[in-house]
Amino acid sequence: MARTVGIGHQDFETVITKDLFYIDKTGFIREWWENEDSVTLIARPRRFGKTLNMSMVEKFFSIDCAGRGELFEGLSIWQEESYRLIQGTYPVISLSFAKVKAGTFSDTRRQICQIITELYNKNDFLLESGCLNGKEKDDFRRISAEMENYLAAGSLNALSGYLSRYYGKKVIILLDEYDTPLQEAYVHGYWGEIVEFIRNLFNATFKTNPYLDRAIMTGITRVSKESIFSDLNNLTVVTSTSEQYADSFGFTEKEVFTALAEYGMSERQDEVKKWYDGFTFGEKRDIYNPWSILNYLKTGKFGTYWANTSANSLAGKLIREGSRQVKQDFESLMQGETIRMEIDEQIVYDQMNRKKNAIWSLLLASGYLKVEDTEFSVETGRNYYTLALTNREVRLMFEGMVRDWFAEDDSSYNDFIRALLLDDVKAMNVYMNRVALQSFSYFDTGNRPSGEEPERFYHGFALGLMVELADRYVLTSNRESGFGRYDVMLEPRQRKDGGLMGDTVLNNCGKDAIIIEFKVQDSEEKTLADTVAAALEQIDRMQYAASLEARGIPAERIRKYGFAFRGKEVLIGREEREPG
């Protein structure tokens, strides 16, 4: 009989004692212990089993779980006597920053201090143990959510000392989701304050801590060493490109296919692979995200389970406000193509909007991109990665994100799409002006007036067209267009029988190919009508229709539009065609 699939359980003991569906990852304990690293930082995407694995490590080593070997019976770690002998023999300090999410530094600081306070409360037996002197007892009692910075910085170091003295053994420290408050600080604008606070806390806890045996930190990203790890020279960092612990987080294909067999779903292997495969860690390919697999096993239905567990707000913000090149690269990814990038896996949050390729580093760390190939350049001494969207689930998530860009003016945007397909230029002008008025600033970073960089809007708008019309058109763009113009081509998709997609849609207008030229009014053009004329002339002069005609689309079935912009004002005109 198949085991019950429990969704959302992150406590190892609960999963084991209730006999819930579980894939044995206790080999991680062995690999980590035998590596003998002092402090290990493991970066993996969200919902990849980091918290459950940390709970597993705590239950294995913690003195609080001494004599609980039954939790590991039947699992790989329990097959070795040497490991059975050390189960439940270490003092363990386990904490998580997963819920540290606040809009201000003061609230974030208070939340972290409260987590530390709860650790002290859990170990308040130390006050009566005879191991603390009077001064240490006073310091112990001063730990609170409002404690001073110097006391907070040394609090975990001090607790390590107290526990080590009591048990006669150095401690293991487990910190889950260490980077959550740092991401929140970047989004809400208090990065500088949180960096100083976290750096002092981590230095005292993980470097200048004589009572530390070893430690694990987990998170989504590898925050730059200069930011918070500048004093930690004993840190081993494991990212998505590292070989260590490659199959310890996430499910391998063998594990997934075995699970499908357990639940009588073996015939769905290929479709499950399309939806949820694609993650790569080191040289290990075909890794699946556990959250989606568990939900699929439970419901038997495909869905964007993993993608929908987070607002994805940071990724969306960086792409939406990104440069022309960022949106072009993102467009390529959305069309199933790859991009080649130099990746720095150290995330420098305060330089995210300025540092080249930082957004792709973040998306790779977050699991939205996968590495297809790696190339080392002898000339530059750098690694270049060929990247693609991870799988179907991720692509659908991004399509939803693009649609949300126009959510506030959804009616106008959808009306514009309909007018475009119907070739109703008058309606196109009405609705496009509404969309531009409501959305123009939304695509700008705020560092400059939006009118100074209209391409942010153009490229976001083109991505919107691509997503909304993907079932009927293939969208391509002129990658060599300069400032103030961006060419869009919409080529009708072919039916399997050779006909054109959309023949029966909107009065047969769906079968026309469409070319759009964006152009900002310049000083030589007196009116927007002049700019429209210049845009249409550009289409003909550059022979943009030639590639469509070469693919068998007759000239009379190619519509050409010029979009002229002056600030947030838009005028759309079209080239008149000879009757077909």
Secondary structure as UniProt FT lines:
FT   HELIX           12..17
FT   TURN            18..19
FT   HELIX           27..35
FT   STRAND          39..43
FT   TURN            46..47
FT   HELIX           50..61
FT   HELIX           63..65
FT   TURN            66..67
FT   HELIX           69..71
FT   TURN            72..74
FT   HELIX           76..79
FT   HELIX           81..86
FT   TURN            87..88
FT   STRAND          92..96
FT   TURN            98..99
FT   HELIX           105..122
FT   HELIX           124..128
FT   TURN            129..130
FT   HELIX           134..142
FT   TURN            145..146
FT   HELIX           149..167
FT   STRAND          171..176
FT   TURN            178..179
FT   HELIX           180..188
FT   HELIX           191..202
FT   HELIX           203..207
FT   TURN            210..211
FT   STRAND          212..219
FT   STRAND          222..223
FT   HELIX           225..228
FT   TURN            230..231
FT   STRAND          235..238
FT   TURN            240..241
FT   TURN            244..248
FT   STRAND          251..252
FT   HELIX           253..262
FT   TURN            263..264
FT   HELIX           266..268
FT   HELIX           269..276
FT   STRAND          279..281
FT   TURN            282..283
FT   STRAND          284..288
FT   HELIX           290..299
FT   TURN            305..306
FT   HELIX           307..309
FT   HELIX           313..320
FT   HELIX           324..334
FT   TURN            335..336
FT   STRAND          339..342
FT   STRAND          346..347
FT   HELIX           349..351
FT   TURN            352..354
FT   TURN            356..357
FT   HELIX           358..366
FT   STRAND          369..377
FT   TURN            378..381
FT   STRAND          382..389
FT   HELIX           392..405
FT   HELIX           407..409
FT   HELIX           410..422
FT   HELIX           425..439
FT   HELIX           441..443
FT   HELIX           450..452
FT   HELIX           455..468
FT   TURN            469..472
FT   STRAND          473..477
FT   TURN            479..480
FT   TURN            483..484
FT   STRAND          487..492
FT   TURN            496..497
FT   TURN            501..504
FT   TURN            506..508
FT   HELIX           509..511
FT   STRAND          513..520
FT   TURN            523..524
FT   HELIX           528..541
FT   TURN            542..545
FT   HELIX           546..550
FT   TURN            551..552
FT   HELIX           555..557
FT   STRAND          558..566
FT   TURN            567..568
FT   STRAND          569..574
//
